Amino acid sequence: MGILRKNQIRKRMIGAAALLTLCSVSAWGQYDYLNDPASLVGVSLRDLIAMFGAPQSVYVTRGPNVWQDDVVFAYGDWEFYIYRDRVWQISLKAAYGIKIGERREVIPLILGNGVQIYDGFTLYAYSNRSWPITIRFNTDQYGLVAAIFIYRTDL
């Protein structure tokens, strides 16, 4: 009887592990985040943790107003800003072929029409998303990309 019980427990554990693996794979399959990091804007905390695991660090960043404070989950070169239980902004070191340290002039060459250049930053708005998404490339005094943010503009 003891051996039979152990086999039943083993089968249940294997089944549970298989189900957990399938759920994790389905969360990964919905997002092509390496080629399209904006696909992670709007992701739930559950899916974010299923894809990336526990964050390397968690911190709070202060906005100009109290309601603009954010909790940030940091994973190496990626930082996810959380609003309620979803990602609303991502900070990263490279996106869409543009890296920190590149000259600002490459941005319109890579992204094409729709790039808006301002003093200190460049914007590119996506129009084919479920909600409005903008990429912001902050630039330093030398015209080099210093920071990259992808965010929802309706929050």
Secondary structure, 3 states (H helix, E strand, C coil): CHHHHHHHHHHHHHHHHHHHHHHHHHHHHCCCCCCCHHHHCCCEHHHHHHHHCCCCEEEEECCCCHHHCEEEEEECCEEEEEECCEEEEEEECEECCEECCCECCHHHHHHCCCEEEECCEEEEEECCCCCCEEEEEEECCCCEEEEEEEEECCC
